[in-house]
């Protein structure tokens, strides 16, 4: 079976750090925009949590996972990635 492609966790972490450190400091406190950023941060945390649940389900079912860093992969990279996941 081919590995299940999932985004690397670092993608979530980078977005969360950007929003928490830079976006929040750039907007005013108590504003509607700040509330929206808080909602976005919460949504990203939930998405990461749901992905981790999916990963655990895949592990229990012995389904291989291929963490992706980019959509821009070549056939060679895909083949190497599959080989490394299956080993």
C-alpha positions, 0 to 999 in steps of 0.5 A: 500500500502506498503511504498516506501523504500528510503535511509535516507538523512543522507547517502547523507550528510555523503558522501558529508561531507567525500568528501568535508572535507577529500577527497578534502583536501587529493588531490592537488588543480587544479588537474584532480582528484579534478575536478572529486571529484567536479563532484561527489559532484555535482552528489550527490547533484543532487541525493539528490535533485531528491530524495526530488522531488520524496518524494514530489510527493509521499506525494502529492499522499499520498504514504507512504515513509520508510526511510532506514538506511540499506539493512540489515533489518529483517522481524520484522524490516520491519513489525515495520517500516511499522507500524510506517510509516502508523501511 
